[in-house]
Amino acid sequence: MVFYKQTALDDLQEIFISLVNWKTTNNQQILEFASVLKYRNELKAACENLDTMSYHRKAIYKLHKQYGTYIYQYKRNSRTSWYIIYNKFGEDVYIEKIINNYKTV
């Protein structure tokens, strides 16, 4: 099963709110509400499948290791990836944090 720490649930909500309220200064496309909802649902679907994966990639970035042992990189497009940081206990996955590549150093 997949479980979410409150911080990961907060991250999903913040991602949603940020995309709904996104203002761009460099002529990037602003997303419509339906597109934002689809975006968030696809990210959440990636989270929900972590317990069925046969391989779990170890976190290598210091920032990621602060939150968990494993990461799943969800590539949204050519510029944006989301790192789902989690721990694994037996067959269960505990998602700790969701962070994008712009915040990962």
ABEGO torsion letter per residue (X at the ends): XBBBBAAAAAAAAAAAAAAAABBBAAGBBBBBAAAAAAAAAAAAAAAAAAAABABBBBBABAAAAAABABBBBBBABAABBBBBBBBBBEABBBBABBBBAAABX
